[in-house]
Amino acid sequence: MGETLENHAARVLGSIRPGIPADAALREYLAGTRSLGAVGRRSVSRAVFSYFRWLRWLEPGQSAQKRVVSALDRQARFERDSSSVKVEALAARAVPAWLGVEIDLTAGYLRQIQREPTLWIRTKIGTTAEIERSLGACERPVLPNPLSAPAGIAALRYRGTADLHRAPGFQSGAFEIQDLSSQLVGHACAPQPGETWWDACAGEGGKALHLSDLMRNKGLVLATDRSPRRLSVLRRRAARAGMFNYRAAVWTGAGPAPFRTGCDGVLVDAPCSGVGTWQRNPHARWTTSTDDVRELAAVQAALLARAAPSVKPGGRLVYSVCTLTRSETSAVADGFEGAHPDFEPAPLAIAAAPEVARIELLPQDLDANGMFIAAWKRLR
Ligand SMILES: C[S@@+](CC[C@H](N)C(=O)[O-])C[C@H]1O[C@@H](n2cnc3c(N)ncnc32)[C@H](O)[C@@H]1O
């Protein structure tokens, strides 16, 4: 790598500022340091993220380089033996104090978010075995109670070291990098070929692409987002994946839907505090506030209310957020139900029990992001 790992990481840390969080700073730095290679890039990312996982254990008076070395050392010790750090210490130092008001800080949760995250891929239907063979180092997920393995689940855990963005299967659109919990949102929607689905917060298209694949490219996915930049990434990914059954349009969420179609299903994968991603993106633990949680809960409620009229009678509305705070998840779902007597809770296709209409996916249960999903059916 030439330059030391701690020097690279220290430079990334030095470029973080308001509006440029760790993941963006890393992307920018790595794009400008091509000589690093795949292994070097991964090492720098690991160092930066370890730094933020162990931030409150580090000596503020030390140089950034020394703190990076110390964080990597703590990470390695923890990976070898997670009981080497007491749960009380994790509760006090691994997360901000306000989190304890919003979620249950169990030992399992706290230990999980201090580990290195797992890389999950989603293969297109029918290509799983082939991708597994060509990539190697893949494992199929085991879904614990209260989940049941949905038909067509095509997730693989990748334990190898190859740069997946360069793998032929990625470039041909046969697989995407997508967290397991995020894939379970698509399965919870369970769209059928020929249906019309509106992905109201489609962003860069992670879930829209999955919906299209589950629909076997038949029917229509209306993909909207308030960000034209994100939609242009979605279009690029759709072209790579051979996804044709979609239309993309800007929708800021401020007014009604940008089309008149009644939909068989609407997915509101709403903007959220992202607490469920704090294992993968630990810098956010130190930049997210209770104000963010409160404001985003209000945005989620507004988006749900504006998207709901596009669900046709008998159709389904699915709300998902990659967070676990009560103010966003269950409080928003309760608020929606209270204000919309024309919607009733609808069973989730991913749940083992038929009456489950809301589910919290916990990082420690799935070795994946935390996620909340709720579904309703519009009454006739
Ligand atoms: C969780 S992300 C969506 C991720 C995407 N569904 C995926 O699977 O890749 C939430 C999206 O909501 C969009 N959005 C739409 N209306 C918004 C609003 N009023 N405020 C904030 N974000 C909004 C954001 O641009 C962002 O892309």
The ligand as an SDF file (V2000), in Angstrom:
LIG
                    3D

 27 29  0  0  0  0  0  0  0  0999 V2000
  -34.4480    4.9400    2.5720 C   0  0  0  0  0  0  0  0  0  0  0  0
  -34.1490    5.8920    1.1820 S   0  0  0  0  0  0  0  0  0  0  0  0
  -34.7470    4.8640   -0.1140 C   0  0  0  0  0  0  0  0  0  0  0  0
  -33.8840    3.6900   -0.4520 C   0  0  0  0  0  0  0  0  0  0  0  0
  -34.3540    2.9240   -1.6580 C   0  0  0  0  0  0  0  0  0  0  0  0
  -35.7670    2.5550   -1.5420 N   0  0  0  0  0  0  0  0  0  0  0  0
  -33.5390    1.6920   -1.8960 C   0  0  0  0  0  0  0  0  0  0  0  0
  -33.9810    0.5790   -1.5550 O   0  0  0  0  0  0  0  0  0  0  0  0
  -32.4320    1.8120   -2.4560 O   0  0  0  0  0  0  0  0  0  0  0  0
  -35.3670    7.1300    1.2890 C   0  0  0  0  0  0  0  0  0  0  0  0
  -35.5470    7.9640    0.0360 C   0  0  0  0  0  0  0  0  0  0  0  0
  -36.6270    8.8500    0.2600 O   0  0  0  0  0  0  0  0  0  0  0  0
  -36.4400    9.9700   -0.5680 C   0  0  0  0  0  0  0  0  0  0  0  0
  -37.4020   11.0290   -0.1930 N   0  0  0  0  0  0  0  0  0  0  0  0
  -38.5800   11.2500   -0.8020 C   0  0  0  0  0  0  0  0  0  0  0  0
  -39.2610   12.2510   -0.2220 N   0  0  0  0  0  0  0  0  0  0  0  0
  -38.5150   12.6880    0.7740 C   0  0  0  0  0  0  0  0  0  0  0  0
  -38.6930   13.7090    1.7320 C   0  0  0  0  0  0  0  0  0  0  0  0
  -39.7690   14.4760    1.7810 N   0  0  0  0  0  0  0  0  0  0  0  0
  -37.7220   13.8920    2.6180 N   0  0  0  0  0  0  0  0  0  0  0  0
  -36.6140   13.1390    2.5830 C   0  0  0  0  0  0  0  0  0  0  0  0
  -36.3950   12.1470    1.6830 N   0  0  0  0  0  0  0  0  0  0  0  0
  -37.3380   11.9210    0.7880 C   0  0  0  0  0  0  0  0  0  0  0  0
  -34.9440   10.2450   -0.4200 C   0  0  0  0  0  0  0  0  0  0  0  0
  -34.4490   10.9750   -1.5020 O   0  0  0  0  0  0  0  0  0  0  0  0
  -34.3700    8.8250   -0.3630 C   0  0  0  0  0  0  0  0  0  0  0  0
  -33.8990    8.4040   -1.6170 O   0  0  0  0  0  0  0  0  0  0  0  0
  1  2  1  0
  2  3  1  0
  2 10  1  0
  3  4  1  0
  4  5  1  0
  5  6  1  0
  5  7  1  0
  7  8  2  0
  7  9  1  0
 10 11  1  0
 11 12  1  0
 11 26  1  0
 12 13  1  0
 13 14  1  0
 13 24  1  0
 14 15  1  0
 14 23  1  0
 15 16  2  0
 16 17  1  0
 17 18  1  0
 17 23  2  0
 18 19  1  0
 18 20  2  0
 20 21  1  0
 21 22  2  0
 22 23  1  0
 24 25  1  0
 24 26  1  0
 26 27  1  0
M  CHG  2   2   1   9  -1
M  END
$$$$
